[in-house]
Amino acid sequence: MSSKLPARPNLEHLRTQAKALLNKLREGDATAARTFADHLPEAAKLSAAQVRSRGFRLADAQAVIARKTGFAAWPGLARHVDRLRRMEGTWAFQSLEIDGQQMPGSMLSSSFLLLDGDRFRMESPEATYEGIFNIDVEADPFRIDIDFHEGPEAGNRCEGIFLLDGDQLTFCLGLVGSTRPERFATSPGSGHALEVLLRADSSRPPGVDGGTKPVELPKRPPEVADADSFLTSLTSTMEKLQGEWLPVELITSGKPLQESYLPYGLRTQSGVETKVVFGGQTMVHAKVRFEEGASPVEVDYLNLAGKDKGAISLGLFRWDGEHAVFCIASPGAPRPTDFSCEKGSGRILSRWKRKG
């Protein structure tokens, strides 16, 4: 697995590079000799003149290219590039299972995965995700690491395994903050998603560039605590929130969740703990406290799971009739001063009604 290959690597282009490197060596090029010495064990202790006179062949030059791009040998590089090329195209979702729960087909019919080399774009009604992925076809099963550059998961990474069988592509992914799966299956609480896709178009999809890698701006380290030191109590607001709630509205950094996806969400308040689940995936599991003397009411989440485990998110709460409304900032961000949720804010604005 390598991160040193060019975008959309082409095996014929890499072969051409190896031939050009060998020709330069034979012409007496000092840089070519140093490249051999840096990346080929047989040339490591040789002088530039000795490298040029050793009589290295094309297979040796290919080995240099492979090692230079992070592979142990040319065959491994060739398998990697071949697998990437075979994955290219547009893929339609056949099934999706998260934490042991099968998602309805109606949620998948308008979602597509577009692959071009090591770049991807996932288009779905609720959001578009873009980024770069890396594969390891020497592992068993094959591994994949996905870096999100644009969309709701921008800046995050997930790790998984995959299987390519003709025009069927299967992924089992550890959702952000979860471990890499070891097999193609999910179970309740696993934090894993099993996706089966069918090829809809084998041609190279246009405009798939992986998006723009987000700039990591410095921000205040999030306040952290453990569950025992995070003091909370059953206030009147907390008591009224006990039970199950259905989403009426969910906006993430200015992006509303499509209405057809709202029925698959559920918020449960049990004592001082809140859990929010969408489509079988746990989005929030936190210990909650309210400061009811503030106006508007302040709410703090101590995240109990996922990538933000132990971090505290600050937010606001209000009642709007019988609806419960939350505006929560990301860990490390200051508490909102109002219930706005504009693009790029990193906030989540949600509105809930009691189930039943």
N, C-alpha and C positions, 0 to 999 in steps of 0.2 A: 504494500500500500504506500502511495507516495503523494506528497503535496508539491513536488518539484516539477511535475509535468506541465506543459503548456495547456491552456484551455482547449477542450475538444481535441485531445491528442490523436494523431494519425500515424499508424504504424509505418506506412510507406515514407512519410516525411522523416520519421526517426531512422529508418534504414538509410535514407539519403544523407542524414546528418553523420551517420557512422562512416559511410563511404567518403564523405568530404573530409572528415577528421583523419581517416587513414591516408588519403591523398596528401593532405597537408604534412603529415608526419613524414611521408616518403619524400616530400619536397624539401625537408629540413627545417620545417617550421618549429621554432622553439616553444611556442605556446601549446602546440599539439603534443609535443613531447612531454611537457609538464602535465597536461591533462591525462595522458597515459600513466605517468608516474603517480599522479594523485589518486587515480581511481582503479588501477589494475594492479593486484598484488604482485604479479610477476615483474612489474616494472618499478615497484616502489623504491628499491634501493639502487636503481640504475641512474647514471648520469644521462643528460639529454642526448649526448652522442651515442651512448650505449642503447638507449631506447630506440633511436633511429636505425641503429645497425642490427637490432635483434630480429628483425624480419616478422614483426607482428602482422596478422592477417585481418580480414574483414570481421571474422568472428570475435577477435580480440577488441576491435573497435566497437562492435555492438555491445560487448560486455562493459566497455568504458561508458557508453551512453546509458546503459541500464543502471550502472552504479551511480552515475552522476545524477540520475533522476530518482534515486532512492530504492532501487531494486537490487537484489543479490546477483541476478543474472538476466540475460536477454529473454529466455523463455518466460520468466515470470512477468517481465514487462509486456511481452507479446500477449500473454493471456489476459492481463489487465486491460490493455487497450482494446483487444478483441471483444471483451465482455462489455465495455463501455459502448462500443459501436453497435453491438447487438441489442442494447437497451434503448437506443435512441428511438424517438417517435412520440406519438400521442397515445396515452393509455386511459381507458375508462374504468371506473371502479365497478367491480362485480359484487364485492362484499366487503364489509368492514365490521370488525368485532373489537370492542374496547372493554378491558377488564371483565371478560367473559360474557359481555352483553352484545348481542347481534343488533346492528343498526338497521333501521328500516330502509328498504330499497329506495323509497321516495327521497331519502336524504342524499343519495349517491348519484342519481340519474343526471345531474347537471354538474358533476365534478370531474375534472380531468387532470392528469399528470403529464406534463410535457418535459421530455428529456432531450438534451442536446449536449453530447459529450458528458462532461461532469457538471453541467449546469441544469437547473430545473426551475419550472414554474408550476405550482399547483393552483388550479383555478376552481373555486367553489362558490356557491351563492353567498356564503357569509364572509369570505375574504379571499385574497390572492396572496400566496406565499412564494417567495423566490429565494434562491440561494445556490450553494455549491455542495456537492457531495463527493465522498471519497470511498472507494471500495477496496476490499482485500479478498482476492479470489484464491489466495493460498490457504485461507482459513477454512475450516469445515464446521458449520456451514459458512458460506460466504458472508462477510461482514460489510456493513455500510455505516458511515458517519455523515450526518447531515448538518450543515451550518446554514441557518436561516439569516438572510441578509435584509429582506423586506417582508412586511406583513406583520401580523400580531405577534409572531415569535421571533422577530428580528433581534439578532444578537445571541440567540440561544442555539444549542446543539442537541441533537438526539442521536442515539446509537442503536443499531439494530442488526438484523440478519436478513438475507434475501435469497430468493431462488428464481432463476430465469429458466422457463421451460417453453421454448418456442415462443408463442404469442401470449403466454401467461406469465405474469410477474407477481411474485408474492413477497411481501415484506412483513416482518414482525419487528416492531419498533418499540423501544423504551421511550415513552412520552417524556418530555422535558423534565429533568430531575429524577428520572427512573433509571434503573440499571439496564444493560443490554440483555435482551432475551437470549436464552440458550436453545430454545426450540420454537417451532411455529405453532404456538398456542397461547391463549390468554386465560386468566382466571380472575375472579373478583379480588380487587385490591392489588393486582400485579403491577399496575401502571404501564401495561403493554397494549399495543394495538396491532391487530392482525389484518392486513389489507391484501386483497386479491384483485388484480387488475388484468384486463384483457386489452391487447393492442388494437387501437382504433385506426391508426395510420402509422405506417412504417417510415414515412418520409421525415426528413429533418424538420422539426417545427420552427417556424420563423420567430425571431425576436426573443429567444430565450437566452438571456445574458447573465442570469444569476443575480440580478439586482445589484444594488450598491451596498457594500459592506458598511454597516452603521458605524459612525464615529463614536468611540468610547469617550464621552465627556466625563470629566471628574465630577463626582457627586459625594455628598456626605455619606460616610459609611452608615448602613442601617443600624438602628438601635437593635440590640439582640438581648434575649432573655431566655430563661428556661421556664417550663410550664409551672414549676413550683413557686418561682419568684414573681410571676406575672399575676398580681393580686386582682381578683375580680369578685363580683357578687351578683346575686340575682336581683337586679334593680327592677323597677316597675316596667321599664321598656323591655328588658330581657324576659320577664315573665310573660308579657304580651306576645313576644316573638316565638315562644315555645311552639314546637310542632313543625308542620311542613308548609312550604310556600312555593307558589308557582311564579315563574318570571313573566312580567308584563312587558318589560323593556330591558335591554342590556346594551350598553354602548362602551366600547373600548377605544380610548384615544380618538374619539370622534367618529368611530365606525360602528354603526348600529348592527346588531345581529339580525339576520333575516328573520322575519316573523314566523316563517314555516319551521324554523329550528327551535323556537321558544318552547313548544310543548315537550321537548326532550330535556328540559332543565328542571331541577328541584333543589330547593334550599331547605335544610333541616336544622332547627335549633334544638339542641338537647342539653339542658343545663346551661353551662357557660361555653359550650362548644358549638360552632357552626360548621356545616359541611355543605358545599355547593357542588352539584354534579350536573354535567351536561353530556347527553349521549353516552352515559356510562362512564365518563371520565371525570374524576374528582378534580375540580378546578380550584377549590378552596377547602382547606381543613384547618380551622384556627380556633384558638381560645379567644374569647371576645370580652371586652369591658367597655362600659359606657360612662361618660361624664355628663350626667343629666343636668348639672348646674350650668353647663355652658350653653350658649345660644349662637348658632344651632348646636344640638347635642353632638358631642365628640365621641368617636368610636375608635378603638384600637384593636387590631388583629395581631395576635401572636401566631405566626404560621407554624403549624405542627407537622407539615409534610412538604415534600417537593423540594425544588431547588432553593426556595427561600426559607426552609425550615430554621426556626430559631430567630428569624428576623421579624420586626414589628412594622406593620403597615398602619398609617394614620388616615383617618377619614372623618366624614360627617354623616349624620343620620337625621331623618325627619319622618314624621307621619304626614301623608297626603291623603286625607280621608282614612280609608281602611288599608291603603297601600303603604308598604314600608319602602323607603327610598334611602339608598346608600351611595356615597361618593367616596371611593377609596383610592389613595395614592399608592404608587409602587414603593417597596421598601427603600428607605434612604431618602425619599422625596418628602418635602414639607407637607404638613396637613393642608388640604384645600381650604380656601377661605369662603368658597361658595360651591354650588352644585354644578358648576360648568365641567365639561368634559371634551375640550377641543382637541383637534388633531395634534399629536405629538406630546400631549400632556402626560401620558402614561397612566392616566386615571381610568377607573372603571365605575360607571354610573349604572346602577341597577334599581329596578322597581319591581316589587313583589306583591302578590295577592295571596291570601290564605287559601290553601288547597281545600276544596269541598265547600 
